[in-house]
Amino acid sequence: MRELNRYGTVVVVGGPGVGKTHVIERGVYTQRSAQSEFGAVVRWSYDLQEYLASRSKEFVPNWGPPVLLLADDVAGPESLPDVLLNHALQLIVVSRAPADRWRHLPNFPAVVEVGPFDREESVRFLTANLAGMADSEADRLAEHLGDLPLALDGAVRWFTPDTTVDEFLQRAKLQPHVLVGDERPGERRTSLMAEVRGAVEALSDRGRLAPRIALGALALMDGARYPMSLLDGPSRWPQWSSAVTGLPSDRQVPLYGLSTAVVPDLERSGLVRVVNGEVNFVWLTCQLVRQVLSSTDLERARQLAEVMLLSLVPDSKGHAEWRHWASWKESASALNAIDPGCMTTVVGRRALLAACDFLIEQGHVAEARERLLMLRDVWRRAKNVPLSLRLMTLDLLGRASYELGDVRSACRYGDTAFRARRWESDRWRLDPAALSGAAHWALAAGRQEWLVELRRLAQNLPDQRLALRIASFDMLLRARTLYGLCLADSIDEIVRAQRDILEPEHPHTLFTMDLLARAYHRAGRPEEARHTLSKVLELRTRVLGPGHPHTQATAVELYGQSHELG
């Protein structure tokens, strides 16, 4: 506060929720040093403006000098009345306008930028004020609240000892105004809700790609990063066709202006940031935007969100194929965060399932299962959800349950889907998705006779990848009872075929190679087993990553075999 005498005017700038006014008020009204430095502290108002304007330029109100005046929520230098600059008043200007708009003006020599806490400060603040909160939970809460000081302060006030972070976030999602919109009794507090409302209302809502509607679409993604860079230029992946082409023509909104006009407009509002080609939107701000948008705007935002997401992914038919994994790595998080009610077309709902399929392939099985259960519940209440999508959801739930070791649930989900398809018609025998779902059920249930029948049916399809996959499942069940050279040779034939049709690094090829290594080991061929398993570990580390459960299982198996050999 002493530096006000040196600079005369100080401009404090920063985005919504960083606590600019809160910090200034605490410093001015509570610190004895500030009270002793200034004869009077006055908050700017339009009434005060009229009062000053009615006096001559030389007249200063009868306040003991120096007078400190707080001008809060100033839109920019141009909106600051000249009358403030023509009196012997020292100013603190609080504004969300960028610092560059103030620095070039001679009347504002001191510009102070206020931003969110860094993560370490947020964690320290939360753990110091919430007894028993672990650093990891504080980190997760701070991530959702965007490290915004006002939001963190609100969390401290509303968090109860018997509440988990998940429960608190769920409550905050339903009633975000409770977290950021209330005022502390007897003390003025800036409302983040009011700031967000003002920023949203200032955005245009005209046009098919209106900034306000685009903001609503991003908000529906619940804070997941939107990889806008994927829309710029041609596709980076071969044989890639955007799923948005599957939408009706009246729903296909051209997105070419998103990165050049709309997102920069949103970034200027202070509500989003663009980092490395991705649009970053704080989870809490998403909830507030959804609260302040009208029902009409939200409906338009839902339709635009579907277009924006489908523009990032291939027409997947419900499966995230390995050749498109690079695309899914950049887009799956947004699809897995979007409210399922926003995806109302068949192609949109298939994309949601494909994103879950990708999670399973990447080893995030528990997350995939939770999301699939949500999809199943939402689609039970929705109209016009095809039976094929409901059954595909059961297939994926069966796969996720099997990967988690819940064989009983895997069998139940798979059996329900298999019986429904058989009851409907015989067309399932020619449907690759139905055959794949049935194969995963047969594997979980140990029904080898059905795997033989399903492989025979799959061999009638033009694409032999599924037939080879089912053959691998068959070998896995046989490996539990058969030991010998003939089994290893049979598995080796499947591996060779998969290398030709799929690629040597394809996860399904590596699955069968892992079986081959175990068959070599059981057949008394330890050197071949260890060599094959080493290759599997190398490729799985490269393709799936060192933290994937399959990679870790291979590493453990290789260590055990190496230890046996001494």
QUIMOBEL-V95322 format. One record per residue. N is the residue number from 0. RES is the residue in three letters. PHI is phi as a letter, one per 40 degrees, with the letter a starting at -180 (* if undefined). NEAR is the number of other ideal C-beta (glycine too) atoms within 12 Angstrom. D_CENTER is the distance of its C-alpha to the mean C-alpha in Angstrom with 1 decimal. Layout:
((N & RES & PHI & NEAR & D_CENTER) (N & RES & PHI & NEAR & D_CENTER))
This chain:
((0 & MET & * & 28 & 41.1) (1 & ARG & c & 17 & 44.2) (2 & GLU & c & 18 & 42.8) (3 & LEU & c & 32 & 43.0) (4 & ASN & c & 19 & 46.8) (5 & ARG & c & 14 & 46.2) (6 & TYR & c & 21 & 43.7) (7 & GLY & g & 26 & 44.7) (8 & THR & b & 35 & 41.4) (9 & VAL & b & 36 & 37.9) (10 & VAL & b & 40 & 34.8) (11 & VAL & b & 39 & 31.6) (12 & VAL & b & 35 & 28.5) (13 & GLY & i & 33 & 24.7) (14 & GLY & c & 35 & 21.7) (15 & PRO & c & 41 & 21.2) (16 & GLY & g & 42 & 21.1) (17 & VAL & c & 35 & 22.4) (18 & GLY & g & 34 & 25.7) (19 & LYS & d & 40 & 28.1) (20 & THR & c & 39 & 30.7) (21 & HIS & d & 35 & 30.2) (22 & VAL & c & 28 & 31.2) (23 & ILE & c & 38 & 34.1) (24 & GLU & c & 27 & 35.5) (25 & ARG & c & 21 & 35.5) (26 & GLY & c & 30 & 37.3) (27 & VAL & c & 33 & 39.8) (28 & TYR & c & 24 & 40.6) (29 & THR & b & 16 & 40.5) (30 & GLN & c & 18 & 41.8) (31 & ARG & c & 12 & 45.6) (32 & SER & c & 15 & 45.7) (33 & ALA & c & 27 & 44.1) (34 & GLN & c & 17 & 46.5) (35 & SER & c & 16 & 49.4) (36 & GLU & c & 24 & 48.5) (37 & PHE & b & 30 & 48.3) (38 & GLY & c & 21 & 50.8) (39 & ALA & a & 23 & 48.4) (40 & VAL & b & 30 & 44.7) (41 & VAL & b & 31 & 44.0) (42 & ARG & c & 25 & 40.8) (43 & TRP & c & 31 & 40.9) (44 & SER & a & 17 & 41.3) (45 & TYR & c & 13 & 42.9) (46 & ASP & c & 12 & 46.0) (47 & LEU & c & 25 & 46.4) (48 & GLN & d & 24 & 45.9) (49 & GLU & c & 13 & 48.8) (50 & TYR & c & 20 & 50.9) (51 & LEU & c & 29 & 50.6) (52 & ALA & c & 18 & 51.1) (53 & SER & c & 13 & 54.3) (54 & ARG & c & 17 & 55.9) (55 & SER & c & 12 & 57.3) (56 & LYS & c & 15 & 55.4) (57 & GLU & c & 8 & 57.6) (58 & PHE & c & 17 & 57.1) (59 & VAL & b & 24 & 54.7) (60 & PRO & d & 21 & 54.2) (61 & ASN & c & 11 & 56.2) (62 & TRP & b & 22 & 53.5) (63 & GLY & c & 17 & 54.3) (64 & PRO & c & 17 & 52.9) (65 & PRO & c & 27 & 50.5) (66 & VAL & c & 29 & 48.3) (67 & LEU & b & 37 & 44.5) (68 & LEU & b & 40 & 42.5) (69 & LEU & c & 38 & 38.8) (70 & ALA & b & 37 & 37.3) (71 & ASP & c & 29 & 33.9) (72 & ASP & f & 29 & 31.0) (73 & VAL & c & 30 & 33.0) (74 & ALA & c & 23 & 31.3) (75 & GLY & i & 22 & 33.0) (76 & PRO & d & 30 & 36.4) (77 & GLU & c & 13 & 37.9) (78 & SER & c & 19 & 37.4) (79 & LEU & c & 31 & 39.2) (80 & PRO & c & 25 & 42.8) (81 & ASP & c & 15 & 45.6) (82 & VAL & d & 26 & 47.5) (83 & LEU & c & 32 & 45.3) (84 & LEU & c & 23 & 46.3) (85 & ASN & b & 19 & 50.0) (86 & HIS & b & 31 & 50.6) (87 & ALA & c & 23 & 50.9) (88 & LEU & b & 36 & 47.6) (89 & GLN & c & 37 & 45.0) (90 & LEU & b & 40 & 41.4) (91 & ILE & b & 42 & 38.0) (92 & VAL & b & 44 & 35.7) (93 & VAL & b & 37 & 32.1) (94 & SER & a & 39 & 29.9) (95 & ARG & c & 38 & 26.4) (96 & ALA & c & 31 & 28.0) (97 & PRO & d & 22 & 27.3) (98 & ALA & d & 25 & 29.8) (99 & ASP & c & 16 & 31.4) (100 & ARG & c & 23 & 32.7) (101 & TRP & b & 33 & 34.7) (102 & ARG & c & 19 & 35.9) (103 & HIS & c & 14 & 38.3) (104 & LEU & c & 21 & 40.3) (105 & PRO & c & 12 & 43.4) (106 & ASN & c & 24 & 43.2) (107 & PHE & b & 32 & 39.9) (108 & PRO & c & 19 & 40.5) (109 & ALA & b & 26 & 38.0) (110 & VAL & b & 28 & 34.3) (111 & VAL & b & 28 & 31.9) (112 & GLU & c & 22 & 28.1) (113 & VAL & b & 30 & 26.1) (114 & GLY & b & 25 & 22.5) (115 & PRO & c & 33 & 20.0) (116 & PHE & c & 29 & 21.0) (117 & ASP & c & 15 & 20.1) (118 & ARG & c & 22 & 18.3) (119 & GLU & c & 15 & 21.7) (120 & GLU & c & 20 & 23.2) (121 & SER & c & 34 & 20.5) (122 & VAL & c & 27 & 21.0) (123 & ARG & c & 20 & 24.7) (124 & PHE & c & 31 & 24.8) (125 & LEU & c & 39 & 23.0) (126 & THR & c & 25 & 25.0) (127 & ALA & c & 16 & 28.2) (128 & ASN & b & 21 & 27.9) (129 & LEU & b & 30 & 26.4) (130 & ALA & c & 13 & 28.9) (131 & GLY & g & 18 & 27.7) (132 & MET & c & 30 & 24.0) (133 & ALA & c & 16 & 23.0) (134 & ASP & d & 20 & 21.5) (135 & SER & c & 15 & 18.5) (136 & GLU & c & 26 & 17.8) (137 & ALA & c & 34 & 18.5) (138 & ASP & c & 25 & 16.1) (139 & ARG & c & 23 & 13.2) (140 & LEU & c & 41 & 14.6) (141 & ALA & c & 37 & 15.0) (142 & GLU & c & 27 & 11.5) (143 & HIS & c & 36 & 10.5) (144 & LEU & c & 46 & 13.7) (145 & GLY & g & 40 & 13.2) (146 & ASP & f & 35 & 16.6) (147 & LEU & c & 42 & 18.4) (148 & PRO & d & 36 & 21.9) (149 & LEU & c & 43 & 22.6) (150 & ALA & c & 49 & 19.6) (151 & LEU & c & 41 & 20.5) (152 & ASP & c & 33 & 24.1) (153 & GLY & c & 38 & 23.2) (154 & ALA & c & 39 & 21.4) (155 & VAL & c & 27 & 24.6) (156 & ARG & c & 23 & 26.7) (157 & TRP & b & 28 & 25.0) (158 & PHE & c & 32 & 23.9) (159 & THR & b & 17 & 26.6) (160 & PRO & d & 11 & 27.8) (161 & ASP & c & 8 & 27.3) (162 & THR & b & 20 & 23.6) (163 & THR & c & 19 & 20.7) (164 & VAL & c & 27 & 17.4) (165 & ASP & c & 15 & 15.8) (166 & GLU & c & 18 & 18.7) (167 & PHE & c & 35 & 18.5) (168 & LEU & c & 31 & 14.9) (169 & GLN & c & 15 & 15.8) (170 & ARG & c & 22 & 18.9) (171 & ALA & c & 33 & 17.3) (172 & LYS & c & 26 & 15.0) (173 & LEU & c & 15 & 18.3) (174 & GLN & b & 20 & 20.4) (175 & PRO & c & 38 & 18.6) (176 & HIS & c & 26 & 22.0) (177 & VAL & c & 25 & 23.5) (178 & LEU & c & 38 & 21.4) (179 & VAL & b & 42 & 21.9) (180 & GLY & b & 29 & 24.6) (181 & ASP & c & 23 & 27.6) (182 & GLU & b & 19 & 30.4) (183 & ARG & c & 20 & 31.9) (184 & PRO & d & 8 & 35.5) (185 & GLY & g & 7 & 38.0) (186 & GLU & a & 16 & 35.6) (187 & ARG & c & 19 & 33.9) (188 & ARG & b & 28 & 30.1) (189 & THR & c & 38 & 27.9) (190 & SER & c & 30 & 25.6) (191 & LEU & c & 48 & 22.0) (192 & MET & d & 33 & 21.9) (193 & ALA & c & 26 & 25.0) (194 & GLU & c & 39 & 23.6) (195 & VAL & c & 43 & 20.5) (196 & ARG & d & 28 & 22.8) (197 & GLY & c & 23 & 25.1) (198 & ALA & c & 33 & 22.6) (199 & VAL & c & 39 & 21.3) (200 & GLU & c & 21 & 25.0) (201 & ALA & c & 22 & 25.9) (202 & LEU & c & 34 & 23.7) (203 & SER & c & 20 & 25.5) (204 & ASP & b & 25 & 24.8) (205 & ARG & c & 13 & 27.2) (206 & GLY & g & 20 & 26.7) (207 & ARG & c & 23 & 24.5) (208 & LEU & b & 35 & 21.9) (209 & ALA & c & 28 & 22.5) (210 & PRO & d & 36 & 20.4) (211 & ARG & c & 35 & 20.1) (212 & ILE & c & 38 & 18.9) (213 & ALA & c & 47 & 16.4) (214 & LEU & c & 48 & 15.0) (215 & GLY & c & 42 & 14.9) (216 & ALA & c & 48 & 13.1) (217 & LEU & c & 49 & 10.2) (218 & ALA & c & 46 & 10.5) (219 & LEU & c & 39 & 10.3) (220 & MET & c & 45 & 6.6) (221 & ASP & f & 32 & 6.4) (222 & GLY & g & 33 & 5.2) (223 & ALA & c & 33 & 2.2) (224 & ARG & c & 33 & 5.3) (225 & TYR & c & 45 & 7.9) (226 & PRO & c & 36 & 10.5) (227 & MET & c & 38 & 13.5) (228 & SER & c & 21 & 15.9) (229 & LEU & c & 35 & 15.9) (230 & LEU & c & 34 & 17.9) (231 & ASP & c & 20 & 20.5) (232 & GLY & g & 11 & 23.4) (233 & PRO & c & 10 & 24.2) (234 & SER & c & 20 & 22.1) (235 & ARG & c & 18 & 22.2) (236 & TRP & b & 23 & 22.6) (237 & PRO & c & 13 & 25.9) (238 & GLN & f & 12 & 26.4) (239 & TRP & b & 25 & 23.1) (240 & SER & b & 20 & 23.2) (241 & SER & c & 29 & 20.5) (242 & ALA & c & 39 & 19.8) (243 & VAL & c & 31 & 20.2) (244 & THR & c & 19 & 24.0) (245 & GLY & c & 26 & 24.1) (246 & LEU & c & 28 & 23.5) (247 & PRO & d & 17 & 26.7) (248 & SER & d & 11 & 28.1) (249 & ASP & c & 10 & 27.8) (250 & ARG & b & 26 & 24.0) (251 & GLN & c & 24 & 23.5) (252 & VAL & c & 30 & 22.6) (253 & PRO & c & 18 & 23.3) (254 & LEU & b & 31 & 20.4) (255 & TYR & c & 16 & 22.7) (256 & GLY & c & 21 & 22.8) (257 & LEU & c & 39 & 19.0) (258 & SER & c & 28 & 19.0) (259 & THR & c & 15 & 22.7) (260 & ALA & b & 19 & 23.1) (261 & VAL & c & 40 & 20.3) (262 & VAL & c & 37 & 17.5) (263 & PRO & d & 19 & 20.3) (264 & ASP & c & 28 & 21.6) (265 & LEU & c & 38 & 18.3) (266 & GLU & c & 27 & 18.2) (267 & ARG & c & 25 & 21.8) (268 & SER & c & 35 & 21.0) (269 & GLY & g & 36 & 19.2) (270 & LEU & c & 43 & 16.1) (271 & VAL & b & 41 & 13.8) (272 & ARG & b & 27 & 14.3) (273 & VAL & b & 27 & 14.4) (274 & VAL & b & 16 & 14.3) (275 & ASN & f & 12 & 15.5) (276 & GLY & g & 21 & 14.8) (277 & GLU & b & 27 & 11.2) (278 & VAL & c & 37 & 10.6) (279 & ASN & b & 30 & 9.2) (280 & PHE & b & 41 & 9.1) (281 & VAL & c & 38 & 9.8) (282 & TRP & d & 33 & 8.8) (283 & LEU & c & 43 & 12.5) (284 & THR & c & 46 & 13.4) (285 & CYS & d & 43 & 11.3) (286 & GLN & c & 38 & 13.5) (287 & LEU & c & 44 & 16.5) (288 & VAL & c & 45 & 16.2) (289 & ARG & c & 37 & 16.0) (290 & GLN & c & 31 & 19.1) (291 & VAL & c & 34 & 21.1) (292 & LEU & c & 33 & 20.7) (293 & SER & c & 19 & 23.6) (294 & SER & c & 13 & 23.4) (295 & THR & c & 15 & 24.5) (296 & ASP & c & 31 & 21.9) (297 & LEU & c & 28 & 19.1) (298 & GLU & c & 20 & 20.8) (299 & ARG & c & 30 & 20.9) (300 & ALA & c & 39 & 17.2) (301 & ARG & c & 32 & 16.4) (302 & GLN & c & 33 & 18.6) (303 & LEU & c & 42 & 17.3) (304 & ALA & d & 45 & 13.6) (305 & GLU & c & 43 & 15.1) (306 & VAL & c & 41 & 16.9) (307 & MET & c & 50 & 14.2) (308 & LEU & c & 50 & 12.2) (309 & LEU & c & 45 & 15.4) (310 & SER & c & 43 & 16.6) (311 & LEU & c & 47 & 14.3) (312 & VAL & b & 52 & 15.4) (313 & PRO & c & 37 & 18.9) (314 & ASP & c & 28 & 20.9) (315 & SER & c & 40 & 20.2) (316 & LYS & f & 27 & 22.4) (317 & GLY & g & 39 & 19.9) (318 & HIS & b & 34 & 19.9) (319 & ALA & c & 37 & 17.9) (320 & GLU & c & 31 & 21.1) (321 & TRP & d & 31 & 21.5) (322 & ARG & c & 21 & 22.7) (323 & HIS & b & 34 & 19.4) (324 & TRP & d & 32 & 17.2) (325 & ALA & d & 24 & 16.8) (326 & SER & c & 35 & 15.2) (327 & TRP & c & 38 & 12.9) (328 & LYS & d & 29 & 11.8) (329 & GLU & c & 30 & 10.4) (330 & SER & b & 42 & 9.1) (331 & ALA & c & 39 & 8.4) (332 & SER & c & 29 & 4.7) (333 & ALA & c & 42 & 4.8) (334 & LEU & c & 48 & 7.9) (335 & ASN & c & 38 & 7.2) (336 & ALA & b & 32 & 5.4) (337 & ILE & c & 42 & 8.2) (338 & ASP & c & 34 & 11.4) (339 & PRO & d & 37 & 13.7) (340 & GLY & c & 26 & 16.5) (341 & CYS & c & 37 & 15.3) (342 & MET & c & 41 & 16.1) (343 & THR & b & 30 & 19.9) (344 & THR & b & 31 & 21.4) (345 & VAL & c & 28 & 22.3) (346 & VAL & c & 34 & 20.5) (347 & GLY & c & 41 & 17.3) (348 & ARG & c & 39 & 17.6) (349 & ARG & c & 37 & 18.6) (350 & ALA & c & 49 & 15.4) (351 & LEU & c & 49 & 13.5) (352 & LEU & c & 48 & 16.1) (353 & ALA & c & 45 & 15.9) (354 & ALA & c & 49 & 12.2) (355 & CYS & c & 43 & 13.5) (356 & ASP & d & 45 & 16.5) (357 & PHE & c & 39 & 14.6) (358 & LEU & d & 34 & 13.1) (359 & ILE & c & 40 & 16.7) (360 & GLU & c & 36 & 18.1) (361 & GLN & c & 31 & 16.0) (362 & GLY & g & 26 & 17.3) (363 & HIS & c & 30 & 14.3) (364 & VAL & c & 31 & 16.6) (365 & ALA & c & 21 & 16.3) (366 & GLU & c & 24 & 12.6) (367 & ALA & c & 37 & 13.7) (368 & ARG & c & 31 & 16.7) (369 & GLU & c & 22 & 15.0) (370 & ARG & c & 36 & 12.9) (371 & LEU & c & 41 & 16.2) (372 & LEU & c & 24 & 18.1) (373 & MET & c & 24 & 16.0) (374 & LEU & d & 41 & 16.6) (375 & ARG & c & 32 & 20.2) (376 & ASP & c & 18 & 20.8) (377 & VAL & c & 25 & 19.4) (378 & TRP & c & 30 & 21.4) (379 & ARG & c & 15 & 24.5) (380 & ARG & c & 13 & 24.7) (381 & ALA & c & 22 & 23.8) (382 & LYS & c & 10 & 26.7) (383 & ASN & g & 13 & 27.3) (384 & VAL & c & 29 & 24.9) (385 & PRO & d & 21 & 27.0) (386 & LEU & d & 22 & 28.3) (387 & SER & c & 29 & 27.2) (388 & LEU & c & 38 & 23.5) (389 & ARG & c & 31 & 24.3) (390 & LEU & c & 37 & 26.2) (391 & MET & c & 44 & 23.5) (392 & THR & c & 43 & 21.2) (393 & LEU & c & 40 & 24.1) (394 & ASP & d & 46 & 24.5) (395 & LEU & c & 45 & 21.0) (396 & LEU & c & 43 & 21.4) (397 & GLY & c & 41 & 24.7) (398 & ARG & c & 40 & 23.3) (399 & ALA & c & 38 & 20.6) (400 & SER & c & 33 & 23.4) (401 & TYR & c & 34 & 25.8) (402 & GLU & c & 32 & 23.6) (403 & LEU & c & 25 & 23.3) (404 & GLY & g & 15 & 27.0) (405 & ASP & c & 21 & 27.3) (406 & VAL & c & 22 & 29.9) (407 & ARG & c & 16 & 31.3) (408 & SER & c & 26 & 28.1) (409 & ALA & d & 33 & 27.6) (410 & CYS & c & 27 & 31.1) (411 & ARG & c & 21 & 30.8) (412 & TYR & c & 37 & 27.8) (413 & GLY & c & 42 & 29.3) (414 & ASP & c & 30 & 32.8) (415 & THR & c & 25 & 31.7) (416 & ALA & c & 41 & 30.1) (417 & PHE & c & 34 & 33.1) (418 & ARG & c & 20 & 35.6) (419 & ALA & c & 25 & 34.0) (420 & ARG & c & 32 & 34.1) (421 & ARG & c & 22 & 37.7) (422 & TRP & c & 14 & 38.7) (423 & GLU & c & 19 & 37.3) (424 & SER & a & 14 & 39.2) (425 & ASP & c & 12 & 40.0) (426 & ARG & c & 17 & 37.6) (427 & TRP & d & 29 & 35.1) (428 & ARG & c & 22 & 37.4) (429 & LEU & b & 17 & 36.4) (430 & ASP & b & 30 & 32.6) (431 & PRO & d & 32 & 30.7) (432 & ALA & c & 34 & 27.7) (433 & ALA & c & 36 & 30.2) (434 & LEU & c & 37 & 32.1) (435 & SER & c & 41 & 29.0) (436 & GLY & c & 45 & 28.0) (437 & ALA & c & 44 & 31.6) (438 & ALA & c & 43 & 31.9) (439 & HIS & c & 43 & 29.0) (440 & TRP & c & 42 & 30.8) (441 & ALA & c & 36 & 34.1) (442 & LEU & c & 37 & 32.8) (443 & ALA & c & 37 & 31.5) (444 & ALA & c & 28 & 34.8) (445 & GLY & g & 22 & 37.0) (446 & ARG & c & 24 & 38.6) (447 & GLN & c & 25 & 40.0) (448 & GLU & c & 14 & 42.3) (449 & TRP & c & 28 & 39.4) (450 & LEU & c & 33 & 37.7) (451 & VAL & c & 22 & 41.0) (452 & GLU & c & 22 & 41.2) (453 & LEU & c & 38 & 37.6) (454 & ARG & c & 32 & 38.2) (455 & ARG & c & 20 & 41.3) (456 & LEU & c & 27 & 39.5) (457 & ALA & c & 34 & 36.7) (458 & GLN & c & 22 & 39.5) (459 & ASN & c & 18 & 40.5) (460 & LEU & c & 24 & 37.2) (461 & PRO & c & 12 & 37.4) (462 & ASP & c & 17 & 34.4) (463 & GLN & c & 22 & 35.5) (464 & ARG & c & 32 & 32.1) (465 & LEU & c & 36 & 31.7) (466 & ALA & c & 32 & 35.3) (467 & LEU & c & 34 & 34.9) (468 & ARG & c & 40 & 31.8) (469 & ILE & c & 40 & 33.9) (470 & ALA & c & 37 & 36.7) (471 & SER & c & 41 & 34.6) (472 & PHE & c & 41 & 33.8) (473 & ASP & c & 36 & 37.6) (474 & MET & c & 38 & 38.4) (475 & LEU & c & 33 & 36.1) (476 & LEU & c & 27 & 38.0) (477 & ARG & c & 28 & 41.3) (478 & ALA & c & 29 & 40.6) (479 & ARG & c & 18 & 40.7) (480 & THR & b & 14 & 44.4) (481 & LEU & b & 23 & 45.7) (482 & TYR & b & 18 & 46.5) (483 & GLY & i & 18 & 48.2) (484 & LEU & c & 18 & 48.4) (485 & CYS & c & 17 & 48.3) (486 & LEU & c & 29 & 44.7) (487 & ALA & c & 32 & 43.5) (488 & ASP & c & 20 & 45.2) (489 & SER & c & 26 & 43.6) (490 & ILE & c & 40 & 40.1) (491 & ASP & c & 27 & 40.9) (492 & GLU & c & 21 & 41.8) (493 & ILE & c & 38 & 38.3) (494 & VAL & d & 35 & 36.7) (495 & ARG & c & 20 & 38.9) (496 & ALA & c & 26 & 38.1) (497 & GLN & c & 35 & 34.3) (498 & ARG & c & 23 & 34.7) (499 & ASP & c & 16 & 36.5) (500 & ILE & c & 23 & 34.3) (501 & LEU & c & 31 & 30.8) (502 & GLU & i & 20 & 31.0) (503 & PRO & c & 23 & 31.9) (504 & GLU & c & 24 & 28.4) (505 & HIS & c & 30 & 26.8) (506 & PRO & d & 38 & 25.3) (507 & HIS & c & 36 & 27.9) (508 & THR & c & 33 & 30.7) (509 & LEU & c & 38 & 29.6) (510 & PHE & d & 36 & 29.6) (511 & THR & c & 40 & 33.2) (512 & MET & c & 42 & 34.2) (513 & ASP & c & 39 & 33.2) (514 & LEU & c & 39 & 35.5) (515 & LEU & c & 39 & 38.2) (516 & ALA & c & 38 & 38.1) (517 & ARG & c & 36 & 38.6) (518 & ALA & c & 37 & 41.4) (519 & TYR & d & 34 & 43.1) (520 & HIS & c & 30 & 43.0) (521 & ARG & c & 26 & 44.6) (522 & ALA & c & 26 & 47.1) (523 & GLY & g & 15 & 48.4) (524 & ARG & b & 26 & 47.0) (525 & PRO & c & 23 & 45.2) (526 & GLU & c & 18 & 45.1) (527 & GLU & c & 26 & 43.5) (528 & ALA & c & 32 & 41.0) (529 & ARG & c & 27 & 40.0) (530 & HIS & c & 22 & 39.9) (531 & THR & c & 34 & 37.7) (532 & LEU & c & 37 & 35.3) (533 & SER & c & 24 & 35.1) (534 & LYS & c & 27 & 34.0) (535 & VAL & c & 38 & 31.4) (536 & LEU & c & 32 & 30.0) (537 & GLU & c & 22 & 30.0) (538 & LEU & c & 28 & 28.2) (539 & ARG & c & 34 & 25.7) (540 & THR & c & 22 & 24.8) (541 & ARG & c & 17 & 24.4) (542 & VAL & c & 32 & 22.5) (543 & LEU & c & 33 & 20.5) (544 & GLY & g & 20 & 20.5) (545 & PRO & c & 17 & 22.6) (546 & GLY & c & 15 & 20.3) (547 & HIS & c & 27 & 20.2) (548 & PRO & d & 23 & 22.4) (549 & HIS & c & 31 & 24.7) (550 & THR & c & 28 & 25.2) (551 & GLN & c & 19 & 26.1) (552 & ALA & c & 25 & 28.4) (553 & THR & c & 35 & 30.2) (554 & ALA & c & 25 & 30.7) (555 & VAL & c & 17 & 32.2) (556 & GLU & c & 28 & 34.4) (557 & LEU & c & 31 & 35.6) (558 & TYR & c & 17 & 36.5) (559 & GLY & c & 19 & 38.5) (560 & GLN & c & 29 & 40.4) (561 & SER & c & 20 & 41.1) (562 & HIS & c & 12 & 42.4) (563 & GLU & c & 15 & 44.7) (564 & LEU & c & 16 & 46.2) (565 & GLY & g & 7 & 46.9))
